[in-house]
Structure formats: C-alpha cells, structure tokens
Amino acid sequence: MSERTFDIAIIGGGIVGMATALALSRQTSAKIVVLEAEKKLAAHQTGNNSGVIHSGIYYKPGSLKARNCVEGRQALYQFCQEHNIRHENCGKVIVATTPDELPRLDALLERGQANGLTGLRRLSSAEIREYEPHATGLAGIYVPQTGIVDYVQVVEKYAEIFRSEGGQILTNSAFQSLTLKGDELILHTSSGEVKSRYLINCGGLYSDRIAKKCGVNPGLQIIPFRGEYYDIIPEKHYLVKNLIYPVPDPRFPFLGVHFTRRVTGGIEAGPNAVLAFKREGYKISDISIPDMLTYATFIGFWRMGLKYWRMGFDEFYRSLSKRAFVSALQKLIPDLGMEDVHRSGAGVRAQALEPSGALVDDFRIVEAAGMIHVLNAPSPAATASLSIGKTIASMAIRNFDLNEKRVPIQAGG
C-alpha cells in the first residue's frame, strides 16, 4: 500500500467518527484513516456542546437513541475512569413548572424506567429543593445517572488510542468529491487524494452533502440549529448545584434551556434552538446564501416552517432578546437576575429533516455498497459514542471484507 492508501476512510473527526475509528481499530486489522476538514479534531458539534453525559430518560424505548445512550453512558463512565478523564456522575433534576407539564413529567418517568434507569425519584415541589435549593417547580424527577465531562478530552483520548493501534488522522483534509475506480474509492480532499476500499461518512453538519457526492440519496437534509449559551457570573454560582432541566416539548428533539455545571468550571445556561443561516453559523451574523438557498429549494423546510413557525419565531426572538432568554430561565430559578448572566458561546446542531417536514428524532445510519453513512447523530451522540462506534464497526465487519482481530475489545475497555 502507498502512504495514502487505506482499507477504510472515515470522514469526520468528531466524537462519532473517532469512536468508530477506535472500535474498528480494536476489532479489525484494517488500515484506517480519519479525514478531518479542520486543523483539529472535535471542532464543531463535539467541541461546542454542554458536556452532559445523558441518562437515556428522554428517548423512545427500543430506539437507537435509547439503546445506544444507555449502553454508551455506562461505557463512557468506565472509559473515563480507566483513562483518568475528569468527569462527575452528579445527577440532575427535571422540573415541571406548569400544570400541563405534569403528565409529560410522568411520561418521562415511565420512559426512563422502560429504558432500564434505576433510582429515579419523583419529587414534590418541596423535594426539588433537597437537590436544588433555588429551583422552583410543581414537581420534578431526580435522575442519578446524568453526569458531566469534557468531550474534547474524550475525543483526544480516542485519537491517542486509535493512533497507538496504527490508525492515521489527516487534519486539514476536507472531503471534496469521490471517484470510483474499479473496487477502489478515490477520495479527493483539500490535502490531496486518498485511496480506500471502503468509506464511512461521519460528516455531521455535512453528512447529507457527503452522501450525495458519494452517489447516495440521503432522503433528508441537514438543517443547522444554533444553540446559544449564557454564563452565570461567579457570584451567583450558588444558585445551581448540578444540572436543572425543564420538561421538554415532545414535538421537538430539543430539551429546552437549562442549567449545567461544567466539569471544567463555571455554570452555563442554555441552549436555545434557533435556525442558523449557515451550516457553521455560530453567530447570528453568520450567513451563507448557498446554504439558505438549499433551505428554500427543499420542500421539507417549508412544511416544517408552516407547522412550527410560531416556535421558530419564539426561538428567534429569544435569540435576540436577553430579557426573553432570562425569562425562560427564571421559570426554573426565579432568583436569577438579568445582571447575573452574560452571553457566552454557541454550538450548531446538525438536525436531519425529512421531505415530509418531520424532524428526524432517532439516529439514522444508511448502508450502501462499500459505504456507511451516518446521517443523523445529534444529542445524545456524544454520550452514546462508544456504543455507536461499536454499532457502526459491526455493520462494517458484516458488510465489508475485513479481517477481524481474534479478541474484540469491549466498548468501555
């Protein structure tokens, strides 16, 4: 093999791409390369999230999200312990603040129990304050499995182990196009050609476009939603002990603005979920006319807009108005003042949208000849990364002509 010829090329150096590379390097003797467009790994969704290790309470029992989140959470805690990655299994409370949220709170409790979560506790208004003294609500749920971690550190450890297994990572290597030459795939990248027998697309915000360039109809389109955060000033950190969440609206795959203590220090509030005008639109001023034209020419976008325009307007208003953002936070912690928070960073969520206008709620992985395309892997993908990596590796071993190693390593090992 030449220096840039491989058995498997993985597009995307985020947490899903690196977890997949790690799983494959441990289970096969294949020569693997990860192609990352940016100068560093985890530059987008992975590096700009809130660092929460999710429990699995939100997801439909039996779904890919539910199964992979529960298995992946356990594996991630084990991985962090084994590799001395700073993390905390601190738990969280989910708080209902209006009467109409109470049935949804009970449904969440049932869903969590169906997903195998133990130790869940239904809380009265007074009991909420046992966990979060400054939080206010009609009722709540204590979720002991939730935790916090720095996912960039996790990805860096995945990469370190992957390289030790003989894997290669090429940064500044954005995928541009694909040429088929017999049984060989020629990937044209910004750093030159890479040849491979097989391809795995973990391209996140660009996964649908990558699939199309590979001759695969994704059957959906990625719509970027920006999630903006506020930081709580140090003098008011006492208002939040760990994590405080609202009851989510079941119509949307978003959890609502909440409070998160970061394992690296500080407390953040957010995120919202506002339509971004660019795939990497971290600021409201980030605008891409080509990206916006893809919205305008996709029927699913207009169907979504007609159905959820009021929610979209509210989120956009809250993005512009600090007062509106803080008002939403005050439903959970009334003592929080306007002067207690200041704008912080933002992340962009790659949300798949179907032509029907439906937001894809589960992970979606599509297989094609010699390829696997991960087309929807938003939250809890970071929590579930070791499990998702194992799942994709198993698909590759089943469908690709790969030599397995004799003793596969477990996900958390």
GIZI-V317039 format. One record per pair of residues at least 4 apart in sequence whose ideal C-beta (glycine too) atoms are under 8 Angstrom apart, sorted by sequence separation. I is the first residue (numbers start at 1). J is the second residue. If there is no record, write none. Layout:
i=I j=J
i=I j=J
This chain:
i=1 j=5
i=12 j=16
i=13 j=17
i=14 j=18
i=15 j=19
i=16 j=20
i=17 j=21
i=18 j=22
i=19 j=23
i=20 j=24
i=21 j=25
i=22 j=26
i=23 j=27
i=24 j=28
i=36 j=40
i=39 j=43
i=42 j=46
i=43 j=47
i=44 j=48
i=45 j=49
i=54 j=58
i=59 j=63
i=62 j=66
i=63 j=67
i=64 j=68
i=65 j=69
i=66 j=70
i=67 j=71
i=68 j=72
i=69 j=73
i=70 j=74
i=71 j=75
i=72 j=76
i=73 j=77
i=74 j=78
i=75 j=79
i=76 j=80
i=77 j=81
i=78 j=82
i=79 j=83
i=80 j=84
i=97 j=101
i=100 j=104
i=101 j=105
i=102 j=106
i=103 j=107
i=104 j=108
i=105 j=109
i=106 j=110
i=107 j=111
i=108 j=112
i=109 j=113
i=110 j=114
i=111 j=115
i=113 j=117
i=123 j=127
i=124 j=128
i=125 j=129
i=126 j=130
i=127 j=131
i=128 j=132
i=129 j=133
i=131 j=135
i=149 j=153
i=150 j=154
i=151 j=155
i=152 j=156
i=153 j=157
i=154 j=158
i=155 j=159
i=156 j=160
i=157 j=161
i=158 j=162
i=159 j=163
i=160 j=164
i=161 j=165
i=163 j=167
i=180 j=184
i=181 j=185
i=189 j=193
i=203 j=207
i=206 j=210
i=207 j=211
i=208 j=212
i=209 j=213
i=210 j=214
i=212 j=216
i=232 j=236
i=233 j=237
i=240 j=244
i=248 j=252
i=262 j=266
i=277 j=281
i=282 j=286
i=288 j=292
i=289 j=293
i=290 j=294
i=291 j=295
i=292 j=296
i=293 j=297
i=294 j=298
i=298 j=302
i=299 j=303
i=300 j=304
i=301 j=305
i=302 j=306
i=303 j=307
i=304 j=308
i=305 j=309
i=308 j=312
i=309 j=313
i=310 j=314
i=311 j=315
i=312 j=316
i=313 j=317
i=314 j=318
i=315 j=319
i=316 j=320
i=317 j=321
i=320 j=324
i=321 j=325
i=322 j=326
i=323 j=327
i=324 j=328
i=325 j=329
i=326 j=330
i=327 j=331
i=329 j=333
i=330 j=334
i=336 j=340
i=353 j=357
i=354 j=358
i=360 j=364
i=367 j=371
i=368 j=372
i=377 j=381
i=379 j=383
i=380 j=384
i=381 j=385
i=384 j=388
i=385 j=389
i=386 j=390
i=387 j=391
i=388 j=392
i=389 j=393
i=390 j=394
i=391 j=395
i=392 j=396
i=393 j=397
i=394 j=398
i=395 j=399
i=396 j=400
i=404 j=408
i=409 j=413
i=1 j=6
i=12 j=17
i=13 j=18
i=25 j=30
i=36 j=41
i=38 j=43
i=41 j=46
i=42 j=47
i=60 j=65
i=61 j=66
i=62 j=67
i=80 j=85
i=96 j=101
i=112 j=117
i=123 j=128
i=129 j=134
i=135 j=140
i=149 j=154
i=162 j=167
i=163 j=168
i=180 j=185
i=181 j=186
i=188 j=193
i=189 j=194
i=202 j=207
i=211 j=216
i=212 j=217
i=232 j=237
i=249 j=254
i=261 j=266
i=262 j=267
i=276 j=281
i=281 j=286
i=287 j=292
i=296 j=301
i=336 j=341
i=353 j=358
i=354 j=359
i=367 j=372
i=368 j=373
i=397 j=402
i=11 j=17
i=24 j=30
i=38 j=44
i=59 j=65
i=60 j=66
i=79 j=85
i=80 j=86
i=96 j=102
i=121 j=127
i=129 j=135
i=163 j=169
i=179 j=185
i=180 j=186
i=187 j=193
i=201 j=207
i=203 j=209
i=211 j=217
i=212 j=218
i=248 j=254
i=261 j=267
i=262 j=268
i=276 j=282
i=280 j=286
i=281 j=287
i=295 j=301
i=318 j=324
i=319 j=325
i=330 j=336
i=353 j=359
i=354 j=360
i=366 j=372
i=367 j=373
i=396 j=402
i=10 j=17
i=25 j=32
i=36 j=43
i=59 j=66
i=80 j=87
i=113 j=120
i=123 j=130
i=128 j=135
i=162 j=169
i=178 j=185
i=179 j=186
i=186 j=193
i=187 j=194
i=203 j=210
i=211 j=218
i=232 j=239
i=248 j=255
i=249 j=256
i=260 j=267
i=277 j=284
i=281 j=288
i=305 j=312
i=317 j=324
i=318 j=325
i=329 j=336
i=352 j=359
i=353 j=360
i=365 j=372
i=366 j=373
i=381 j=388
i=397 j=404
i=24 j=32
i=96 j=104
i=112 j=120
i=123 j=131
i=128 j=136
i=178 j=186
i=186 j=194
i=187 j=195
i=232 j=240
i=248 j=256
i=259 j=267
i=260 j=268
i=278 j=286
i=351 j=359
i=352 j=360
i=365 j=373
i=56 j=65
i=96 j=105
i=128 j=137
i=178 j=187
i=179 j=188
i=186 j=195
i=187 j=196
i=201 j=210
i=246 j=255
i=247 j=256
i=259 j=268
i=260 j=269
i=277 j=286
i=278 j=287
i=279 j=288
i=351 j=360
i=365 j=374
i=366 j=375
i=10 j=20
i=56 j=66
i=59 j=69
i=77 j=87
i=159 j=169
i=177 j=187
i=178 j=188
i=185 j=195
i=201 j=211
i=208 j=218
i=245 j=255
i=246 j=256
i=259 j=269
i=276 j=286
i=277 j=287
i=278 j=288
i=281 j=291
i=318 j=328
i=326 j=336
i=364 j=374
i=365 j=375
i=10 j=21
i=21 j=32
i=94 j=105
i=109 j=120
i=125 j=136
i=128 j=139
i=131 j=142
i=177 j=188
i=184 j=195
i=185 j=196
i=207 j=218
i=245 j=256
i=246 j=257
i=258 j=269
i=277 j=288
i=326 j=337
i=363 j=374
i=364 j=375
i=377 j=388
i=77 j=89
i=125 j=137
i=128 j=140
i=175 j=187
i=176 j=188
i=184 j=196
i=185 j=197
i=187 j=199
i=208 j=220
i=246 j=258
i=257 j=269
i=258 j=270
i=279 j=291
i=326 j=338
i=329 j=341
i=352 j=364
i=364 j=376
i=21 j=34
i=56 j=69
i=109 j=122
i=125 j=138
i=127 j=140
i=175 j=188
i=176 j=189
i=184 j=197
i=185 j=198
i=201 j=214
i=208 j=221
i=209 j=222
i=245 j=258
i=257 j=270
i=278 j=291
i=363 j=376
i=364 j=377
i=10 j=24
i=55 j=69
i=56 j=70
i=94 j=108
i=125 j=139
i=175 j=189
i=176 j=190
i=183 j=197
i=185 j=199
i=208 j=222
i=244 j=258
i=245 j=259
i=257 j=271
i=277 j=291
i=362 j=376
i=363 j=377
i=374 j=388
i=54 j=69
i=55 j=70
i=124 j=139
i=174 j=189
i=199 j=214
i=207 j=222
i=243 j=258
i=244 j=259
i=257 j=272
i=277 j=292
i=323 j=338
i=326 j=341
i=8 j=24
i=18 j=34
i=106 j=122
i=123 j=139
i=173 j=189
i=174 j=190
i=206 j=222
i=243 j=259
i=322 j=338
i=360 j=376
i=17 j=34
i=56 j=73
i=122 j=139
i=123 j=140
i=173 j=190
i=205 j=222
i=243 j=260
i=55 j=73
i=122 j=140
i=123 j=141
i=172 j=190
i=173 j=191
i=243 j=261
i=363 j=381
i=374 j=392
i=17 j=36
i=54 j=73
i=122 j=141
i=123 j=142
i=170 j=189
i=172 j=191
i=205 j=224
i=240 j=259
i=242 j=261
i=254 j=273
i=322 j=341
i=53 j=73
i=121 j=141
i=239 j=259
i=241 j=261
i=372 j=392
i=13 j=34
i=120 j=141
i=121 j=142
i=170 j=191
i=173 j=194
i=178 j=199
i=240 j=261
i=252 j=273
i=322 j=343
i=390 j=411
i=8 j=30
i=10 j=32
i=12 j=34
i=13 j=35
i=120 j=142
i=389 j=411
i=7 j=30
i=8 j=31
i=9 j=32
i=10 j=33
i=12 j=35
i=13 j=36
i=18 j=41
i=53 j=76
i=120 j=143
i=352 j=375
i=372 j=395
i=6 j=30
i=7 j=31
i=8 j=32
i=9 j=33
i=10 j=34
i=11 j=35
i=12 j=36
i=18 j=42
i=53 j=77
i=120 j=144
i=170 j=194
i=352 j=376
i=372 j=396
i=387 j=411
i=6 j=31
i=7 j=32
i=8 j=33
i=10 j=35
i=13 j=38
i=119 j=144
i=351 j=376
i=363 j=388
i=386 j=411
i=5 j=31
i=6 j=32
i=9 j=35
i=117 j=143
i=119 j=145
i=350 j=376
i=365 j=391
i=386 j=412
i=6 j=33
i=14 j=41
i=15 j=42
i=232 j=259
i=240 j=267
i=350 j=377
i=351 j=378
i=365 j=392
i=372 j=399
i=13 j=41
i=14 j=42
i=117 j=145
i=175 j=203
i=239 j=267
i=350 j=378
i=367 j=395
i=4 j=33
i=13 j=42
i=14 j=43
i=112 j=141
i=225 j=254
i=237 j=266
i=349 j=378
i=1 j=31
i=13 j=43
i=14 j=44
i=15 j=45
i=93 j=123
i=237 j=267
i=349 j=379
i=365 j=395
i=370 j=400
i=14 j=45
i=15 j=46
i=112 j=143
i=175 j=206
i=14 j=46
i=109 j=141
i=234 j=266
i=367 j=399
i=95 j=128
i=108 j=141
i=53 j=87
i=105 j=139
i=232 j=266
i=93 j=128
i=105 j=140
i=175 j=210
i=178 j=213
i=231 j=266
i=232 j=267
i=284 j=319
i=53 j=89
i=102 j=138
i=105 j=141
i=177 j=213
i=178 j=214
i=231 j=267
i=232 j=268
i=284 j=320
i=55 j=92
i=57 j=94
i=95 j=132
i=101 j=138
i=102 j=139
i=176 j=213
i=178 j=215
i=231 j=268
i=232 j=269
i=275 j=312
i=93 j=131
i=175 j=213
i=230 j=268
i=231 j=269
i=274 j=312
i=93 j=132
i=97 j=136
i=99 j=138
i=229 j=268
i=230 j=269
i=91 j=131
i=95 j=135
i=97 j=137
i=98 j=138
i=229 j=269
i=230 j=270
i=275 j=315
i=95 j=136
i=96 j=137
i=97 j=138
i=229 j=270
i=274 j=315
i=275 j=316
i=93 j=135
i=95 j=137
i=96 j=138
i=228 j=270
i=229 j=271
i=273 j=315
i=274 j=316
i=96 j=139
i=227 j=270
i=228 j=271
i=272 j=315
i=95 j=139
i=96 j=140
i=227 j=271
i=228 j=272
i=274 j=318
i=70 j=115
i=95 j=140
i=226 j=271
i=227 j=272
i=274 j=319
i=69 j=115
i=70 j=116
i=94 j=140
i=226 j=272
i=227 j=273
i=228 j=274
i=272 j=318
i=70 j=117
i=93 j=140
i=94 j=141
i=226 j=273
i=227 j=274
i=272 j=319
i=93 j=141
i=225 j=273
i=226 j=274
i=66 j=115
i=93 j=142
i=94 j=143
i=225 j=274
i=226 j=275
i=304 j=353
i=58 j=108
i=61 j=111
i=92 j=142
i=93 j=143
i=225 j=275
i=226 j=276
i=307 j=357
i=57 j=108
i=60 j=111
i=91 j=142
i=92 j=143
i=224 j=275
i=225 j=276
i=306 j=357
i=59 j=111
i=91 j=143
i=223 j=275
i=224 j=276
i=301 j=353
i=303 j=355
i=305 j=357
i=58 j=111
i=61 j=114
i=91 j=144
i=272 j=325
i=300 j=353
i=303 j=356
i=304 j=357
i=57 j=111
i=61 j=115
i=91 j=145
i=92 j=146
i=224 j=278
i=300 j=354
i=303 j=357
i=304 j=358
i=57 j=112
i=89 j=144
i=91 j=146
i=224 j=279
i=226 j=281
i=270 j=325
i=298 j=353
i=300 j=355
i=302 j=357
i=304 j=359
i=56 j=112
i=59 j=115
i=89 j=145
i=90 j=146
i=91 j=147
i=224 j=280
i=226 j=282
i=252 j=308
i=269 j=325
i=299 j=355
i=300 j=356
i=301 j=357
i=55 j=112
i=89 j=146
i=90 j=147
i=222 j=279
i=224 j=281
i=251 j=308
i=298 j=355
i=300 j=357
i=57 j=115
i=89 j=147
i=90 j=148
i=226 j=284
i=299 j=357
i=300 j=358
i=56 j=115
i=88 j=147
i=252 j=311
i=56 j=116
i=57 j=117
i=87 j=147
i=88 j=148
i=251 j=311
i=269 j=329
i=56 j=117
i=87 j=148
i=88 j=149
i=55 j=117
i=87 j=149
i=249 j=311
i=57 j=120
i=86 j=149
i=87 j=150
i=282 j=345
i=283 j=346
i=85 j=149
i=86 j=150
i=282 j=346
i=85 j=150
i=282 j=347
i=282 j=348
i=86 j=153
i=224 j=291
i=281 j=348
i=85 j=153
i=257 j=325
i=280 j=348
i=80 j=149
i=85 j=154
i=279 j=348
i=77 j=147
i=259 j=329
i=257 j=328
i=73 j=145
i=85 j=157
i=223 j=295
i=256 j=328
i=257 j=329
i=269 j=341
i=276 j=348
i=76 j=149
i=206 j=279
i=221 j=294
i=259 j=332
i=80 j=154
i=83 j=157
i=205 j=279
i=258 j=332
i=259 j=333
i=270 j=344
i=79 j=154
i=205 j=280
i=271 j=346
i=268 j=344
i=271 j=347
i=273 j=349
i=221 j=298
i=76 j=154
i=79 j=157
i=223 j=301
i=221 j=300
i=220 j=300
i=221 j=301
i=223 j=304
i=57 j=141
i=246 j=331
i=57 j=143
i=246 j=332
i=55 j=143
i=244 j=332
i=56 j=145
i=244 j=333
i=55 j=145
i=55 j=146
i=228 j=319
i=54 j=146
i=230 j=322
i=53 j=146
i=226 j=319
i=240 j=333
i=52 j=146
i=53 j=147
i=239 j=333
i=52 j=147
i=53 j=148
i=148 j=243
i=230 j=325
i=52 j=148
i=53 j=149
i=230 j=326
i=239 j=335
i=51 j=148
i=146 j=243
i=228 j=325
i=239 j=336
i=51 j=149
i=253 j=351
i=51 j=150
i=230 j=329
i=51 j=151
i=236 j=336
i=239 j=340
i=49 j=151
i=47 j=151
i=134 j=238
i=232 j=336
i=236 j=340
i=46 j=151
i=47 j=152
i=134 j=239
i=235 j=340
i=46 j=152
i=134 j=240
i=233 j=339
i=253 j=359
i=233 j=340
i=252 j=359
i=253 j=360
i=132 j=240
i=133 j=241
i=232 j=340
i=233 j=341
i=253 j=361
i=42 j=151
i=46 j=155
i=132 j=241
i=135 j=244
i=232 j=341
i=233 j=342
i=42 j=152
i=131 j=241
i=132 j=242
i=231 j=341
i=131 j=242
i=230 j=341
i=231 j=342
i=132 j=244
i=148 j=260
i=230 j=342
i=231 j=343
i=42 j=155
i=148 j=261
i=150 j=263
i=230 j=343
i=231 j=344
i=41 j=155
i=42 j=156
i=148 j=262
i=149 j=263
i=150 j=264
i=229 j=343
i=230 j=344
i=41 j=156
i=148 j=263
i=228 j=343
i=229 j=344
i=228 j=344
i=229 j=345
i=229 j=346
i=41 j=159
i=228 j=346
i=229 j=347
i=227 j=346
i=226 j=346
i=227 j=347
i=226 j=347
i=227 j=348
i=226 j=348
i=227 j=349
i=225 j=348
i=226 j=349
i=224 j=348
i=225 j=349
i=255 j=379
i=224 j=349
i=253 j=378
i=224 j=350
i=225 j=351
i=224 j=351
i=34 j=162
i=41 j=169
i=222 j=350
i=223 j=351
i=222 j=351
i=223 j=352
i=32 j=162
i=41 j=171
i=222 j=352
i=223 j=353
i=40 j=171
i=221 j=352
i=222 j=353
i=39 j=171
i=220 j=352
i=221 j=353
i=34 j=167
i=36 j=169
i=38 j=171
i=39 j=172
i=220 j=353
i=32 j=166
i=33 j=167
i=34 j=168
i=36 j=170
i=38 j=172
i=220 j=354
i=31 j=166
i=32 j=167
i=33 j=168
i=34 j=169
i=35 j=170
i=36 j=171
i=37 j=172
i=219 j=354
i=220 j=355
i=15 j=151
i=22 j=158
i=25 j=161
i=32 j=168
i=33 j=169
i=34 j=170
i=36 j=172
i=37 j=173
i=219 j=355
i=18 j=155
i=21 j=158
i=25 j=162
i=33 j=170
i=36 j=173
i=37 j=174
i=35 j=173
i=37 j=175
i=15 j=154
i=19 j=158
i=22 j=161
i=26 j=165
i=35 j=174
i=108 j=247
i=15 j=155
i=18 j=158
i=22 j=162
i=25 j=165
i=35 j=175
i=220 j=360
i=14 j=155
i=18 j=159
i=21 j=162
i=25 j=166
i=13 j=155
i=25 j=167
i=105 j=247
i=15 j=158
i=22 j=165
i=104 j=247
i=107 j=250
i=205 j=348
i=207 j=350
i=18 j=162
i=104 j=248
i=208 j=352
i=220 j=364
i=101 j=246
i=205 j=350
i=13 j=159
i=21 j=167
i=101 j=247
i=104 j=250
i=204 j=350
i=219 j=366
i=218 j=366
i=93 j=242
i=95 j=244
i=97 j=246
i=92 j=242
i=93 j=243
i=95 j=245
i=96 j=246
i=97 j=247
i=216 j=366
i=91 j=242
i=92 j=243
i=93 j=244
i=94 j=245
i=95 j=246
i=96 j=247
i=35 j=187
i=90 j=242
i=91 j=243
i=92 j=244
i=93 j=245
i=94 j=246
i=95 j=247
i=216 j=368
i=37 j=190
i=90 j=243
i=92 j=245
i=94 j=247
i=215 j=368
i=222 j=375
i=35 j=189
i=214 j=368
i=211 j=366
i=216 j=371
i=218 j=373
i=220 j=375
i=13 j=169
i=220 j=376
i=214 j=371
i=216 j=373
i=218 j=375
i=13 j=171
i=35 j=194
i=45 j=204
i=214 j=373
i=44 j=204
i=45 j=205
i=33 j=194
i=44 j=205
i=6 j=168
i=211 j=373
i=33 j=196
i=210 j=373
i=11 j=175
i=211 j=375
i=207 j=373
i=207 j=374
i=208 j=375
i=207 j=375
i=207 j=376
i=201 j=371
i=90 j=261
i=199 j=370
i=200 j=371
i=201 j=372
i=203 j=374
i=198 j=370
i=199 j=371
i=200 j=372
i=201 j=373
i=202 j=374
i=197 j=370
i=198 j=371
i=199 j=372
i=200 j=373
i=201 j=374
i=204 j=377
i=200 j=374
i=201 j=375
i=88 j=263
i=202 j=377
i=9 j=185
i=11 j=187
i=87 j=263
i=86 j=263
i=9 j=187
i=86 j=264
i=50 j=229
i=20 j=200
i=20 j=202
i=17 j=200
i=9 j=194
i=17 j=202
i=185 j=370
i=16 j=202
i=9 j=196
i=183 j=370
i=4 j=192
i=6 j=194
i=8 j=196
i=11 j=199
i=14 j=202
i=16 j=204
i=4 j=193
i=5 j=194
i=6 j=195
i=7 j=196
i=8 j=197
i=9 j=198
i=10 j=199
i=11 j=200
i=12 j=201
i=4 j=194
i=5 j=195
i=6 j=196
i=7 j=197
i=8 j=198
i=9 j=199
i=10 j=200
i=11 j=201
i=12 j=202
i=14 j=204
i=58 j=248
i=202 j=392
i=4 j=195
i=5 j=196
i=6 j=197
i=7 j=198
i=8 j=199
i=9 j=200
i=11 j=202
i=12 j=203
i=52 j=243
i=8 j=200
i=10 j=202
i=11 j=203
i=12 j=204
i=200 j=392
i=2 j=195
i=12 j=207
i=137 j=332
i=136 j=332
i=200 j=396
i=58 j=255
i=135 j=332
i=136 j=333
i=135 j=333
i=136 j=334
i=198 j=396
i=11 j=210
i=134 j=333
i=134 j=335
i=198 j=400
i=197 j=400
i=197 j=401
i=52 j=260
i=51 j=260
i=50 j=260
i=51 j=262
i=50 j=262
i=51 j=263
i=51 j=264
i=50 j=268
i=50 j=270
i=50 j=271
i=158 j=385
i=154 j=382
i=151 j=382
i=154 j=385
i=48 j=282
i=97 j=331
i=97 j=332
i=44 j=280
i=95 j=332
i=68 j=363
i=65 j=361
i=48 j=345
i=65 j=362
i=48 j=346
i=49 j=347
i=63 j=361
i=64 j=362
i=65 j=363
i=48 j=347
i=63 j=362
i=64 j=363
i=48 j=348
i=60 j=361
i=64 j=365
i=45 j=347
i=60 j=362
i=44 j=347
i=45 j=348
i=44 j=348
i=45 j=349
i=45 j=350
i=76 j=383
i=79 j=386
i=72 j=380
i=76 j=385
i=73 j=383
i=76 j=386
i=69 j=380
i=72 j=383
i=73 j=384
i=75 j=386
i=68 j=380
i=72 j=384
i=75 j=387
i=71 j=384
i=72 j=385
i=69 j=383
i=72 j=386
i=65 j=380
i=69 j=384
i=72 j=387
i=68 j=384
i=71 j=387
i=72 j=388
i=69 j=387
i=65 j=384
i=68 j=387
i=67 j=387
i=68 j=388
i=59 j=380
i=68 j=391
i=56 j=380
i=54 j=379
i=54 j=380
i=64 j=391
i=54 j=383
i=49 j=379
i=53 j=383
i=54 j=384
i=82 j=412
i=52 j=383
i=82 j=413
i=79 j=411
i=45 j=378
i=49 j=382
i=79 j=412
i=78 j=412
i=79 j=413
i=75 j=410
i=77 j=412
i=78 j=413
i=45 j=381
i=46 j=382
i=75 j=411
i=76 j=412
i=45 j=382
i=75 j=412
i=74 j=412
i=72 j=411
i=71 j=411
i=20 j=374
i=16 j=374
i=16 j=377
i=23 j=386
i=22 j=386
i=16 j=381
i=24 j=389
i=28 j=393
i=15 j=381
i=19 j=385
i=23 j=389
i=27 j=393
i=15 j=382
i=18 j=385
i=19 j=386
i=22 j=389
i=23 j=390
i=20 j=388
i=21 j=389
i=28 j=396
i=16 j=385
i=19 j=388
i=20 j=389
i=23 j=392
i=24 j=393
i=28 j=397
i=15 j=385
i=19 j=389
i=23 j=393
i=27 j=397
i=18 j=389
i=16 j=388
i=20 j=392
i=24 j=396
i=30 j=402
i=16 j=389
i=20 j=393
i=29 j=402
i=30 j=403
i=28 j=402
i=29 j=403
i=28 j=403
i=29 j=404
i=16 j=392
i=28 j=404
i=29 j=405
i=27 j=404
i=28 j=405
i=27 j=405
i=26 j=405
i=27 j=408
i=26 j=408
i=27 j=409
i=26 j=409
i=8 j=396
i=23 j=411
i=8 j=400
i=8 j=402
i=7 j=402
